């Protein structure tokens, strides 16, 4: 029986060479940073508001920009920062029969989290934004809408109201204040 020595490697077994991985930690970090920067450029800049709200424009809409007093109908999805789903309206997620249903609110009336109001200002019909809402501008009382659409969604939201949440919002209809 022929014995193999570890230094002979995969070639001694007739196997193809193993995939080469970066072994230098500095090279690996540089590659990771380069990929992150490429992704950042492709997705567009993150806008930071003085209040701590941050957003990224995913799609620019058309028409007149939203302003306080406008009635706004939106589809939305709420996520934790880790990407875990909390709730949505308009997309039929979790087997809900709500495709095309929209949530409507008056911009500036304090019906939705302050961070959401700040994040949608200036959007137009068809626009989509990913908005990071800090806890101090989120569900600060029981009167804040939207209310979760299921018991499971309510439990998920209540467990995470003290952390930043991501809202992906699409403007589907507006009625501008005259």
CNS distance restraints for C-alpha pairs under 8 A (distance, minus, plus):
assign (resid   4 and name CA) (resid   8 and name CA) 6.85 0.50 0.50
assign (resid   4 and name CA) (resid  12 and name CA) 7.61 0.50 0.50
assign (resid   5 and name CA) (resid   9 and name CA) 7.61 0.50 0.50
assign (resid   8 and name CA) (resid  12 and name CA) 5.68 0.50 0.50
assign (resid   9 and name CA) (resid  13 and name CA) 7.50 0.50 0.50
assign (resid  10 and name CA) (resid  14 and name CA) 6.59 0.50 0.50
assign (resid  10 and name CA) (resid  15 and name CA) 5.33 0.50 0.50
assign (resid  10 and name CA) (resid  16 and name CA) 6.92 0.50 0.50
assign (resid  10 and name CA) (resid  17 and name CA) 6.38 0.50 0.50
assign (resid  10 and name CA) (resid  18 and name CA) 7.53 0.50 0.50
assign (resid  11 and name CA) (resid  15 and name CA) 5.56 0.50 0.50
assign (resid  11 and name CA) (resid  16 and name CA) 6.70 0.50 0.50
assign (resid  11 and name CA) (resid  17 and name CA) 6.68 0.50 0.50
assign (resid  22 and name CA) (resid  27 and name CA) 6.90 0.50 0.50
assign (resid  22 and name CA) (resid  28 and name CA) 6.04 0.50 0.50
assign (resid  23 and name CA) (resid  27 and name CA) 7.85 0.50 0.50
assign (resid  23 and name CA) (resid  28 and name CA) 7.53 0.50 0.50
assign (resid  24 and name CA) (resid  28 and name CA) 6.37 0.50 0.50
assign (resid  25 and name CA) (resid  29 and name CA) 6.15 0.50 0.50
assign (resid  26 and name CA) (resid  30 and name CA) 6.18 0.50 0.50
assign (resid  27 and name CA) (resid  31 and name CA) 6.16 0.50 0.50
assign (resid  28 and name CA) (resid  32 and name CA) 6.17 0.50 0.50
assign (resid  29 and name CA) (resid  33 and name CA) 6.12 0.50 0.50
assign (resid  30 and name CA) (resid  34 and name CA) 6.06 0.50 0.50
assign (resid  31 and name CA) (resid  35 and name CA) 6.23 0.50 0.50
assign (resid  32 and name CA) (resid  36 and name CA) 6.18 0.50 0.50
assign (resid  33 and name CA) (resid  37 and name CA) 6.14 0.50 0.50
assign (resid  34 and name CA) (resid  38 and name CA) 6.24 0.50 0.50
assign (resid  35 and name CA) (resid  39 and name CA) 6.21 0.50 0.50
assign (resid  36 and name CA) (resid  40 and name CA) 6.11 0.50 0.50
assign (resid  37 and name CA) (resid  41 and name CA) 6.17 0.50 0.50
assign (resid  38 and name CA) (resid  42 and name CA) 6.23 0.50 0.50
assign (resid  39 and name CA) (resid  43 and name CA) 6.17 0.50 0.50
assign (resid  40 and name CA) (resid  44 and name CA) 6.02 0.50 0.50
assign (resid  40 and name CA) (resid  45 and name CA) 6.83 0.50 0.50
assign (resid  41 and name CA) (resid  45 and name CA) 7.05 0.50 0.50
assign (resid  43 and name CA) (resid  56 and name CA) 7.84 0.50 0.50
assign (resid  43 and name CA) (resid  58 and name CA) 7.20 0.50 0.50
assign (resid  44 and name CA) (resid  56 and name CA) 6.82 0.50 0.50
assign (resid  44 and name CA) (resid  57 and name CA) 7.01 0.50 0.50
assign (resid  44 and name CA) (resid  58 and name CA) 7.88 0.50 0.50
assign (resid  45 and name CA) (resid  56 and name CA) 6.29 0.50 0.50
assign (resid  45 and name CA) (resid  57 and name CA) 7.82 0.50 0.50
assign (resid  46 and name CA) (resid  54 and name CA) 6.50 0.50 0.50
assign (resid  46 and name CA) (resid  55 and name CA) 5.57 0.50 0.50
assign (resid  46 and name CA) (resid  56 and name CA) 4.78 0.50 0.50
assign (resid  46 and name CA) (resid  57 and name CA) 7.80 0.50 0.50
assign (resid  47 and name CA) (resid  54 and name CA) 5.50 0.50 0.50
assign (resid  47 and name CA) (resid  55 and name CA) 5.29 0.50 0.50
assign (resid  47 and name CA) (resid  56 and name CA) 6.21 0.50 0.50
assign (resid  48 and name CA) (resid  52 and name CA) 6.63 0.50 0.50
assign (resid  48 and name CA) (resid  53 and name CA) 6.12 0.50 0.50
assign (resid  48 and name CA) (resid  54 and name CA) 4.51 0.50 0.50
assign (resid  48 and name CA) (resid  55 and name CA) 6.77 0.50 0.50
assign (resid  49 and name CA) (resid  53 and name CA) 5.34 0.50 0.50
assign (resid  49 and name CA) (resid  54 and name CA) 6.09 0.50 0.50
assign (resid  52 and name CA) (resid 133 and name CA) 7.76 0.50 0.50
assign (resid  52 and name CA) (resid 134 and name CA) 6.68 0.50 0.50
assign (resid  53 and name CA) (resid 115 and name CA) 5.93 0.50 0.50
assign (resid  53 and name CA) (resid 118 and name CA) 7.45 0.50 0.50
assign (resid  53 and name CA) (resid 119 and name CA) 6.90 0.50 0.50
assign (resid  53 and name CA) (resid 131 and name CA) 7.14 0.50 0.50
assign (resid  53 and name CA) (resid 132 and name CA) 5.76 0.50 0.50
assign (resid  53 and name CA) (resid 133 and name CA) 5.43 0.50 0.50
assign (resid  53 and name CA) (resid 134 and name CA) 6.43 0.50 0.50
assign (resid  54 and name CA) (resid 119 and name CA) 7.40 0.50 0.50
assign (resid  54 and name CA) (resid 131 and name CA) 5.82 0.50 0.50
assign (resid  54 and name CA) (resid 132 and name CA) 5.11 0.50 0.50
assign (resid  54 and name CA) (resid 133 and name CA) 7.16 0.50 0.50
assign (resid  55 and name CA) (resid 119 and name CA) 6.52 0.50 0.50
assign (resid  55 and name CA) (resid 129 and name CA) 6.49 0.50 0.50
assign (resid  55 and name CA) (resid 130 and name CA) 5.44 0.50 0.50
assign (resid  55 and name CA) (resid 131 and name CA) 4.27 0.50 0.50
assign (resid  55 and name CA) (resid 132 and name CA) 6.00 0.50 0.50
assign (resid  56 and name CA) (resid 129 and name CA) 5.65 0.50 0.50
assign (resid  56 and name CA) (resid 130 and name CA) 5.34 0.50 0.50
assign (resid  56 and name CA) (resid 131 and name CA) 6.68 0.50 0.50
assign (resid  57 and name CA) (resid 127 and name CA) 7.87 0.50 0.50
assign (resid  57 and name CA) (resid 128 and name CA) 6.32 0.50 0.50
assign (resid  57 and name CA) (resid 129 and name CA) 4.66 0.50 0.50
assign (resid  57 and name CA) (resid 130 and name CA) 6.70 0.50 0.50
assign (resid  58 and name CA) (resid 127 and name CA) 7.48 0.50 0.50
assign (resid  58 and name CA) (resid 128 and name CA) 5.18 0.50 0.50
assign (resid  58 and name CA) (resid 129 and name CA) 5.15 0.50 0.50
assign (resid  58 and name CA) (resid 130 and name CA) 6.87 0.50 0.50
assign (resid  59 and name CA) (resid 126 and name CA) 7.44 0.50 0.50
assign (resid  59 and name CA) (resid 127 and name CA) 5.07 0.50 0.50
assign (resid  59 and name CA) (resid 128 and name CA) 4.86 0.50 0.50
assign (resid  59 and name CA) (resid 129 and name CA) 6.91 0.50 0.50
assign (resid  60 and name CA) (resid 123 and name CA) 7.56 0.50 0.50
assign (resid  60 and name CA) (resid 124 and name CA) 7.22 0.50 0.50
assign (resid  60 and name CA) (resid 126 and name CA) 6.98 0.50 0.50
assign (resid  60 and name CA) (resid 127 and name CA) 4.58 0.50 0.50
assign (resid  60 and name CA) (resid 128 and name CA) 6.63 0.50 0.50
assign (resid  61 and name CA) (resid 123 and name CA) 6.82 0.50 0.50
assign (resid  61 and name CA) (resid 124 and name CA) 4.65 0.50 0.50
assign (resid  61 and name CA) (resid 125 and name CA) 5.04 0.50 0.50
assign (resid  61 and name CA) (resid 126 and name CA) 4.32 0.50 0.50
assign (resid  61 and name CA) (resid 127 and name CA) 3.77 0.50 0.50
assign (resid  61 and name CA) (resid 128 and name CA) 7.39 0.50 0.50
assign (resid  62 and name CA) (resid 124 and name CA) 5.34 0.50 0.50
assign (resid  62 and name CA) (resid 125 and name CA) 5.62 0.50 0.50
assign (resid  62 and name CA) (resid 126 and name CA) 6.55 0.50 0.50
assign (resid  62 and name CA) (resid 127 and name CA) 7.33 0.50 0.50
assign (resid  63 and name CA) (resid 124 and name CA) 5.83 0.50 0.50
assign (resid  63 and name CA) (resid 125 and name CA) 6.52 0.50 0.50
assign (resid  64 and name CA) (resid 124 and name CA) 5.99 0.50 0.50
assign (resid  64 and name CA) (resid 125 and name CA) 7.94 0.50 0.50
assign (resid  65 and name CA) (resid 121 and name CA) 7.52 0.50 0.50
assign (resid  65 and name CA) (resid 122 and name CA) 4.66 0.50 0.50
assign (resid  65 and name CA) (resid 123 and name CA) 5.27 0.50 0.50
assign (resid  65 and name CA) (resid 124 and name CA) 4.85 0.50 0.50
assign (resid  66 and name CA) (resid  70 and name CA) 6.56 0.50 0.50
assign (resid  66 and name CA) (resid 120 and name CA) 7.40 0.50 0.50
assign (resid  66 and name CA) (resid 121 and name CA) 5.48 0.50 0.50
assign (resid  66 and name CA) (resid 122 and name CA) 4.83 0.50 0.50
assign (resid  66 and name CA) (resid 123 and name CA) 5.50 0.50 0.50
assign (resid  66 and name CA) (resid 124 and name CA) 6.16 0.50 0.50
assign (resid  66 and name CA) (resid 174 and name CA) 7.91 0.50 0.50
assign (resid  66 and name CA) (resid 176 and name CA) 7.48 0.50 0.50
assign (resid  67 and name CA) (resid 107 and name CA) 6.93 0.50 0.50
assign (resid  67 and name CA) (resid 121 and name CA) 5.90 0.50 0.50
assign (resid  67 and name CA) (resid 122 and name CA) 6.50 0.50 0.50
assign (resid  67 and name CA) (resid 176 and name CA) 7.91 0.50 0.50
assign (resid  68 and name CA) (resid 106 and name CA) 7.64 0.50 0.50
assign (resid  68 and name CA) (resid 107 and name CA) 4.91 0.50 0.50
assign (resid  68 and name CA) (resid 108 and name CA) 4.78 0.50 0.50
assign (resid  68 and name CA) (resid 109 and name CA) 7.88 0.50 0.50
assign (resid  68 and name CA) (resid 121 and name CA) 7.77 0.50 0.50
assign (resid  69 and name CA) (resid 106 and name CA) 5.90 0.50 0.50
assign (resid  69 and name CA) (resid 107 and name CA) 5.31 0.50 0.50
assign (resid  69 and name CA) (resid 108 and name CA) 6.00 0.50 0.50
assign (resid  69 and name CA) (resid 109 and name CA) 7.29 0.50 0.50
assign (resid  69 and name CA) (resid 176 and name CA) 7.38 0.50 0.50
assign (resid  69 and name CA) (resid 177 and name CA) 5.68 0.50 0.50
assign (resid  70 and name CA) (resid 106 and name CA) 5.69 0.50 0.50
assign (resid  70 and name CA) (resid 107 and name CA) 5.49 0.50 0.50
assign (resid  70 and name CA) (resid 174 and name CA) 6.80 0.50 0.50
assign (resid  70 and name CA) (resid 175 and name CA) 5.72 0.50 0.50
assign (resid  70 and name CA) (resid 176 and name CA) 4.59 0.50 0.50
assign (resid  70 and name CA) (resid 177 and name CA) 5.05 0.50 0.50
assign (resid  71 and name CA) (resid 104 and name CA) 6.81 0.50 0.50
assign (resid  71 and name CA) (resid 105 and name CA) 5.71 0.50 0.50
assign (resid  71 and name CA) (resid 106 and name CA) 4.47 0.50 0.50
assign (resid  71 and name CA) (resid 107 and name CA) 6.27 0.50 0.50
assign (resid  71 and name CA) (resid 174 and name CA) 5.55 0.50 0.50
assign (resid  71 and name CA) (resid 175 and name CA) 4.98 0.50 0.50
assign (resid  71 and name CA) (resid 176 and name CA) 6.45 0.50 0.50
assign (resid  71 and name CA) (resid 177 and name CA) 7.61 0.50 0.50
assign (resid  72 and name CA) (resid 104 and name CA) 5.40 0.50 0.50
assign (resid  72 and name CA) (resid 105 and name CA) 5.48 0.50 0.50
assign (resid  72 and name CA) (resid 106 and name CA) 6.13 0.50 0.50
assign (resid  72 and name CA) (resid 107 and name CA) 6.75 0.50 0.50
assign (resid  72 and name CA) (resid 171 and name CA) 7.14 0.50 0.50
assign (resid  72 and name CA) (resid 172 and name CA) 7.87 0.50 0.50
assign (resid  72 and name CA) (resid 173 and name CA) 6.03 0.50 0.50
assign (resid  72 and name CA) (resid 174 and name CA) 4.63 0.50 0.50
assign (resid  72 and name CA) (resid 175 and name CA) 6.62 0.50 0.50
assign (resid  73 and name CA) (resid 102 and name CA) 5.64 0.50 0.50
assign (resid  73 and name CA) (resid 103 and name CA) 5.37 0.50 0.50
assign (resid  73 and name CA) (resid 104 and name CA) 4.15 0.50 0.50
assign (resid  73 and name CA) (resid 105 and name CA) 6.64 0.50 0.50
assign (resid  73 and name CA) (resid 171 and name CA) 6.17 0.50 0.50
assign (resid  73 and name CA) (resid 172 and name CA) 5.66 0.50 0.50
assign (resid  73 and name CA) (resid 173 and name CA) 4.94 0.50 0.50
assign (resid  73 and name CA) (resid 174 and name CA) 6.13 0.50 0.50
assign (resid  74 and name CA) (resid  90 and name CA) 7.94 0.50 0.50
assign (resid  74 and name CA) (resid 102 and name CA) 5.24 0.50 0.50
assign (resid  74 and name CA) (resid 103 and name CA) 5.32 0.50 0.50
assign (resid  74 and name CA) (resid 104 and name CA) 6.39 0.50 0.50
assign (resid  74 and name CA) (resid 169 and name CA) 6.42 0.50 0.50
assign (resid  74 and name CA) (resid 170 and name CA) 5.43 0.50 0.50
assign (resid  74 and name CA) (resid 171 and name CA) 4.67 0.50 0.50
assign (resid  74 and name CA) (resid 172 and name CA) 5.35 0.50 0.50
assign (resid  74 and name CA) (resid 173 and name CA) 7.01 0.50 0.50
assign (resid  75 and name CA) (resid  88 and name CA) 7.45 0.50 0.50
assign (resid  75 and name CA) (resid  89 and name CA) 5.45 0.50 0.50
assign (resid  75 and name CA) (resid  90 and name CA) 4.86 0.50 0.50
assign (resid  75 and name CA) (resid  91 and name CA) 7.19 0.50 0.50
assign (resid  75 and name CA) (resid 100 and name CA) 7.92 0.50 0.50
assign (resid  75 and name CA) (resid 101 and name CA) 7.46 0.50 0.50
assign (resid  75 and name CA) (resid 102 and name CA) 5.32 0.50 0.50
assign (resid  75 and name CA) (resid 103 and name CA) 6.48 0.50 0.50
assign (resid  75 and name CA) (resid 169 and name CA) 5.84 0.50 0.50
assign (resid  75 and name CA) (resid 170 and name CA) 5.24 0.50 0.50
assign (resid  75 and name CA) (resid 171 and name CA) 6.76 0.50 0.50
assign (resid  75 and name CA) (resid 172 and name CA) 7.00 0.50 0.50
assign (resid  76 and name CA) (resid  88 and name CA) 5.33 0.50 0.50
assign (resid  76 and name CA) (resid  89 and name CA) 5.50 0.50 0.50
assign (resid  76 and name CA) (resid  90 and name CA) 6.84 0.50 0.50
assign (resid  76 and name CA) (resid  91 and name CA) 7.99 0.50 0.50
assign (resid  76 and name CA) (resid 167 and name CA) 6.63 0.50 0.50
assign (resid  76 and name CA) (resid 168 and name CA) 5.46 0.50 0.50
assign (resid  76 and name CA) (resid 169 and name CA) 4.48 0.50 0.50
assign (resid  76 and name CA) (resid 170 and name CA) 6.35 0.50 0.50
assign (resid  77 and name CA) (resid  85 and name CA) 7.69 0.50 0.50
assign (resid  77 and name CA) (resid  86 and name CA) 7.59 0.50 0.50
assign (resid  77 and name CA) (resid  87 and name CA) 5.79 0.50 0.50
assign (resid  77 and name CA) (resid  88 and name CA) 4.09 0.50 0.50
assign (resid  77 and name CA) (resid  89 and name CA) 6.65 0.50 0.50
assign (resid  77 and name CA) (resid 167 and name CA) 5.72 0.50 0.50
assign (resid  77 and name CA) (resid 168 and name CA) 5.22 0.50 0.50
assign (resid  77 and name CA) (resid 169 and name CA) 6.75 0.50 0.50
assign (resid  78 and name CA) (resid  85 and name CA) 6.34 0.50 0.50
assign (resid  78 and name CA) (resid  86 and name CA) 5.40 0.50 0.50
assign (resid  78 and name CA) (resid  87 and name CA) 5.31 0.50 0.50
assign (resid  78 and name CA) (resid  88 and name CA) 6.12 0.50 0.50
assign (resid  78 and name CA) (resid 165 and name CA) 6.86 0.50 0.50
assign (resid  78 and name CA) (resid 166 and name CA) 5.64 0.50 0.50
assign (resid  78 and name CA) (resid 167 and name CA) 4.62 0.50 0.50
assign (resid  78 and name CA) (resid 168 and name CA) 6.50 0.50 0.50
assign (resid  79 and name CA) (resid  83 and name CA) 5.52 0.50 0.50
assign (resid  79 and name CA) (resid  84 and name CA) 5.44 0.50 0.50
assign (resid  79 and name CA) (resid  85 and name CA) 4.59 0.50 0.50
assign (resid  79 and name CA) (resid  86 and name CA) 5.28 0.50 0.50
assign (resid  79 and name CA) (resid  87 and name CA) 7.35 0.50 0.50
assign (resid  79 and name CA) (resid 165 and name CA) 5.94 0.50 0.50
assign (resid  79 and name CA) (resid 166 and name CA) 5.03 0.50 0.50
assign (resid  79 and name CA) (resid 167 and name CA) 6.45 0.50 0.50
assign (resid  80 and name CA) (resid  84 and name CA) 5.30 0.50 0.50
assign (resid  80 and name CA) (resid  85 and name CA) 6.61 0.50 0.50
assign (resid  80 and name CA) (resid  86 and name CA) 7.02 0.50 0.50
assign (resid  80 and name CA) (resid 160 and name CA) 7.70 0.50 0.50
assign (resid  80 and name CA) (resid 164 and name CA) 7.18 0.50 0.50
assign (resid  80 and name CA) (resid 165 and name CA) 5.04 0.50 0.50
assign (resid  80 and name CA) (resid 166 and name CA) 6.03 0.50 0.50
assign (resid  81 and name CA) (resid 164 and name CA) 6.86 0.50 0.50
assign (resid  81 and name CA) (resid 165 and name CA) 6.04 0.50 0.50
assign (resid  81 and name CA) (resid 166 and name CA) 6.32 0.50 0.50
assign (resid  86 and name CA) (resid 153 and name CA) 5.67 0.50 0.50
assign (resid  86 and name CA) (resid 156 and name CA) 5.76 0.50 0.50
assign (resid  86 and name CA) (resid 157 and name CA) 6.21 0.50 0.50
assign (resid  87 and name CA) (resid 148 and name CA) 6.44 0.50 0.50
assign (resid  87 and name CA) (resid 149 and name CA) 7.01 0.50 0.50
assign (resid  87 and name CA) (resid 153 and name CA) 5.48 0.50 0.50
assign (resid  87 and name CA) (resid 157 and name CA) 7.92 0.50 0.50
assign (resid  88 and name CA) (resid  93 and name CA) 6.90 0.50 0.50
assign (resid  88 and name CA) (resid 149 and name CA) 7.58 0.50 0.50
assign (resid  89 and name CA) (resid  93 and name CA) 7.93 0.50 0.50
assign (resid  89 and name CA) (resid  98 and name CA) 6.40 0.50 0.50
assign (resid  89 and name CA) (resid  99 and name CA) 7.62 0.50 0.50
assign (resid  89 and name CA) (resid 101 and name CA) 6.66 0.50 0.50
assign (resid  89 and name CA) (resid 102 and name CA) 6.35 0.50 0.50
assign (resid  89 and name CA) (resid 103 and name CA) 6.93 0.50 0.50
assign (resid  89 and name CA) (resid 149 and name CA) 7.80 0.50 0.50
assign (resid  90 and name CA) (resid  98 and name CA) 5.23 0.50 0.50
assign (resid  90 and name CA) (resid  99 and name CA) 4.58 0.50 0.50
assign (resid  90 and name CA) (resid 100 and name CA) 4.85 0.50 0.50
assign (resid  90 and name CA) (resid 101 and name CA) 4.74 0.50 0.50
assign (resid  90 and name CA) (resid 102 and name CA) 5.55 0.50 0.50
assign (resid  91 and name CA) (resid  98 and name CA) 6.47 0.50 0.50
assign (resid  91 and name CA) (resid  99 and name CA) 4.80 0.50 0.50
assign (resid  91 and name CA) (resid 100 and name CA) 6.85 0.50 0.50
assign (resid  92 and name CA) (resid  96 and name CA) 4.90 0.50 0.50
assign (resid  92 and name CA) (resid  97 and name CA) 5.55 0.50 0.50
assign (resid  92 and name CA) (resid  98 and name CA) 5.08 0.50 0.50
assign (resid  92 and name CA) (resid  99 and name CA) 4.74 0.50 0.50
assign (resid 102 and name CA) (resid 172 and name CA) 7.64 0.50 0.50
assign (resid 103 and name CA) (resid 146 and name CA) 7.53 0.50 0.50
assign (resid 105 and name CA) (resid 111 and name CA) 6.67 0.50 0.50
assign (resid 105 and name CA) (resid 112 and name CA) 7.49 0.50 0.50
assign (resid 106 and name CA) (resid 111 and name CA) 7.14 0.50 0.50
assign (resid 107 and name CA) (resid 111 and name CA) 7.91 0.50 0.50
assign (resid 107 and name CA) (resid 117 and name CA) 6.32 0.50 0.50
assign (resid 108 and name CA) (resid 117 and name CA) 6.63 0.50 0.50
assign (resid 110 and name CA) (resid 114 and name CA) 6.75 0.50 0.50
assign (resid 110 and name CA) (resid 117 and name CA) 7.98 0.50 0.50
assign (resid 110 and name CA) (resid 144 and name CA) 7.56 0.50 0.50
assign (resid 111 and name CA) (resid 143 and name CA) 7.47 0.50 0.50
assign (resid 111 and name CA) (resid 144 and name CA) 5.54 0.50 0.50
assign (resid 111 and name CA) (resid 145 and name CA) 5.63 0.50 0.50
assign (resid 111 and name CA) (resid 146 and name CA) 7.98 0.50 0.50
assign (resid 112 and name CA) (resid 116 and name CA) 6.62 0.50 0.50
assign (resid 112 and name CA) (resid 117 and name CA) 6.77 0.50 0.50
assign (resid 112 and name CA) (resid 144 and name CA) 5.26 0.50 0.50
assign (resid 112 and name CA) (resid 145 and name CA) 4.72 0.50 0.50
assign (resid 112 and name CA) (resid 146 and name CA) 6.38 0.50 0.50
assign (resid 113 and name CA) (resid 117 and name CA) 6.57 0.50 0.50
assign (resid 113 and name CA) (resid 137 and name CA) 5.89 0.50 0.50
assign (resid 113 and name CA) (resid 138 and name CA) 4.59 0.50 0.50
assign (resid 113 and name CA) (resid 139 and name CA) 5.83 0.50 0.50
assign (resid 113 and name CA) (resid 140 and name CA) 7.72 0.50 0.50
assign (resid 113 and name CA) (resid 144 and name CA) 6.21 0.50 0.50
assign (resid 113 and name CA) (resid 145 and name CA) 7.08 0.50 0.50
assign (resid 114 and name CA) (resid 118 and name CA) 6.21 0.50 0.50
assign (resid 114 and name CA) (resid 137 and name CA) 5.02 0.50 0.50
assign (resid 114 and name CA) (resid 138 and name CA) 6.36 0.50 0.50
assign (resid 115 and name CA) (resid 119 and name CA) 6.00 0.50 0.50
assign (resid 115 and name CA) (resid 132 and name CA) 7.77 0.50 0.50
assign (resid 115 and name CA) (resid 133 and name CA) 5.06 0.50 0.50
assign (resid 115 and name CA) (resid 134 and name CA) 7.08 0.50 0.50
assign (resid 115 and name CA) (resid 137 and name CA) 4.90 0.50 0.50
assign (resid 115 and name CA) (resid 138 and name CA) 6.18 0.50 0.50
assign (resid 116 and name CA) (resid 120 and name CA) 6.18 0.50 0.50
assign (resid 116 and name CA) (resid 131 and name CA) 7.08 0.50 0.50
assign (resid 116 and name CA) (resid 133 and name CA) 6.75 0.50 0.50
assign (resid 116 and name CA) (resid 138 and name CA) 7.80 0.50 0.50
assign (resid 116 and name CA) (resid 167 and name CA) 7.71 0.50 0.50
assign (resid 117 and name CA) (resid 121 and name CA) 6.40 0.50 0.50
assign (resid 119 and name CA) (resid 129 and name CA) 7.98 0.50 0.50
assign (resid 119 and name CA) (resid 131 and name CA) 6.04 0.50 0.50
assign (resid 120 and name CA) (resid 129 and name CA) 7.67 0.50 0.50
assign (resid 123 and name CA) (resid 127 and name CA) 6.02 0.50 0.50
assign (resid 123 and name CA) (resid 128 and name CA) 7.95 0.50 0.50
assign (resid 123 and name CA) (resid 171 and name CA) 7.49 0.50 0.50
assign (resid 124 and name CA) (resid 171 and name CA) 6.68 0.50 0.50
assign (resid 125 and name CA) (resid 170 and name CA) 7.97 0.50 0.50
assign (resid 125 and name CA) (resid 171 and name CA) 5.03 0.50 0.50
assign (resid 125 and name CA) (resid 172 and name CA) 5.60 0.50 0.50
assign (resid 125 and name CA) (resid 173 and name CA) 6.07 0.50 0.50
assign (resid 125 and name CA) (resid 174 and name CA) 6.95 0.50 0.50
assign (resid 126 and name CA) (resid 170 and name CA) 6.39 0.50 0.50
assign (resid 126 and name CA) (resid 171 and name CA) 5.34 0.50 0.50
assign (resid 126 and name CA) (resid 172 and name CA) 5.82 0.50 0.50
assign (resid 127 and name CA) (resid 170 and name CA) 5.68 0.50 0.50
assign (resid 127 and name CA) (resid 171 and name CA) 5.60 0.50 0.50
assign (resid 128 and name CA) (resid 168 and name CA) 7.02 0.50 0.50
assign (resid 128 and name CA) (resid 169 and name CA) 5.49 0.50 0.50
assign (resid 128 and name CA) (resid 170 and name CA) 4.34 0.50 0.50
assign (resid 128 and name CA) (resid 171 and name CA) 6.60 0.50 0.50
assign (resid 129 and name CA) (resid 167 and name CA) 7.88 0.50 0.50
assign (resid 129 and name CA) (resid 168 and name CA) 5.69 0.50 0.50
assign (resid 129 and name CA) (resid 169 and name CA) 5.48 0.50 0.50
assign (resid 129 and name CA) (resid 170 and name CA) 6.75 0.50 0.50
assign (resid 130 and name CA) (resid 166 and name CA) 6.58 0.50 0.50
assign (resid 130 and name CA) (resid 167 and name CA) 5.59 0.50 0.50
assign (resid 130 and name CA) (resid 168 and name CA) 4.39 0.50 0.50
assign (resid 130 and name CA) (resid 169 and name CA) 6.50 0.50 0.50
assign (resid 131 and name CA) (resid 166 and name CA) 5.54 0.50 0.50
assign (resid 131 and name CA) (resid 167 and name CA) 5.05 0.50 0.50
assign (resid 131 and name CA) (resid 168 and name CA) 6.32 0.50 0.50
assign (resid 131 and name CA) (resid 169 and name CA) 7.74 0.50 0.50
assign (resid 132 and name CA) (resid 164 and name CA) 6.57 0.50 0.50
assign (resid 132 and name CA) (resid 165 and name CA) 5.79 0.50 0.50
assign (resid 132 and name CA) (resid 166 and name CA) 4.64 0.50 0.50
assign (resid 132 and name CA) (resid 167 and name CA) 6.50 0.50 0.50
assign (resid 133 and name CA) (resid 137 and name CA) 6.29 0.50 0.50
assign (resid 133 and name CA) (resid 138 and name CA) 6.17 0.50 0.50
assign (resid 133 and name CA) (resid 164 and name CA) 5.44 0.50 0.50
assign (resid 133 and name CA) (resid 165 and name CA) 5.35 0.50 0.50
assign (resid 133 and name CA) (resid 166 and name CA) 6.27 0.50 0.50
assign (resid 133 and name CA) (resid 167 and name CA) 7.48 0.50 0.50
assign (resid 134 and name CA) (resid 138 and name CA) 6.34 0.50 0.50
assign (resid 134 and name CA) (resid 163 and name CA) 6.74 0.50 0.50
assign (resid 134 and name CA) (resid 164 and name CA) 4.36 0.50 0.50
assign (resid 134 and name CA) (resid 165 and name CA) 6.73 0.50 0.50
assign (resid 135 and name CA) (resid 139 and name CA) 7.21 0.50 0.50
assign (resid 135 and name CA) (resid 140 and name CA) 7.65 0.50 0.50
assign (resid 135 and name CA) (resid 161 and name CA) 6.29 0.50 0.50
assign (resid 135 and name CA) (resid 162 and name CA) 5.22 0.50 0.50
assign (resid 135 and name CA) (resid 163 and name CA) 5.20 0.50 0.50
assign (resid 135 and name CA) (resid 164 and name CA) 5.19 0.50 0.50
assign (resid 135 and name CA) (resid 165 and name CA) 7.52 0.50 0.50
assign (resid 136 and name CA) (resid 140 and name CA) 6.74 0.50 0.50
assign (resid 136 and name CA) (resid 162 and name CA) 7.97 0.50 0.50
assign (resid 138 and name CA) (resid 161 and name CA) 7.06 0.50 0.50
assign (resid 138 and name CA) (resid 164 and name CA) 7.98 0.50 0.50
assign (resid 139 and name CA) (resid 144 and name CA) 5.86 0.50 0.50
assign (resid 139 and name CA) (resid 145 and name CA) 7.98 0.50 0.50
assign (resid 139 and name CA) (resid 161 and name CA) 6.18 0.50 0.50
assign (resid 140 and name CA) (resid 144 and name CA) 7.27 0.50 0.50
assign (resid 140 and name CA) (resid 161 and name CA) 7.98 0.50 0.50
assign (resid 147 and name CA) (resid 154 and name CA) 7.61 0.50 0.50
assign (resid 148 and name CA) (resid 153 and name CA) 5.43 0.50 0.50
assign (resid 148 and name CA) (resid 154 and name CA) 4.98 0.50 0.50
assign (resid 148 and name CA) (resid 157 and name CA) 7.43 0.50 0.50
assign (resid 149 and name CA) (resid 153 and name CA) 6.38 0.50 0.50
assign (resid 149 and name CA) (resid 154 and name CA) 7.29 0.50 0.50
assign (resid 150 and name CA) (resid 154 and name CA) 6.17 0.50 0.50
assign (resid 151 and name CA) (resid 155 and name CA) 6.30 0.50 0.50
assign (resid 152 and name CA) (resid 156 and name CA) 6.24 0.50 0.50
assign (resid 153 and name CA) (resid 157 and name CA) 6.07 0.50 0.50
assign (resid 154 and name CA) (resid 158 and name CA) 6.02 0.50 0.50
assign (resid 155 and name CA) (resid 159 and name CA) 6.24 0.50 0.50
assign (resid 156 and name CA) (resid 160 and name CA) 6.66 0.50 0.50
assign (resid 157 and name CA) (resid 161 and name CA) 6.07 0.50 0.50
assign (resid 161 and name CA) (resid 165 and name CA) 7.90 0.50 0.50
